[in-house]
Amino acid sequence: MKTRTKPKSPMTNEPTPSLLEFPCRFPIKAMGRKSEDFEALVTAIVTAHAEFWPDEPVRVAPSSAGNFISVTAVIEATSQHQLDSIYLELSACSQVLMAL
């Protein structure tokens, strides 16, 4: 089994501490303009990197005016690197306006 080392802080060359203990339950939320494929797009990006938390449905909520939509998927996070990869891919997607 390959073990990963923690990322080094550029200032001190020491491992960067994480506030999370892995594995853990972690919600990923992405927001974008309302479209028929936004939920599928976000779900595909997230599942390329992680598995959904058991028995936790993907939640979709429209904005009050109905122009935007948010998709929340709860995953089993296994590392900071995994979370970073998800957020990088979501942020790079032109349809995703914000990822939390």
Buried (B, 14 or more C-beta within 10 A) or exposed (E): EEEEEEEEEEEEEEEEEEEEEBBEEBEBBBBBEEEEEBBEBBBEBBBEBBEBBEEBEBEBEEEEEEEBBBBBBBBBBBBBEBBEBBBEBBEEBEEBEEBE
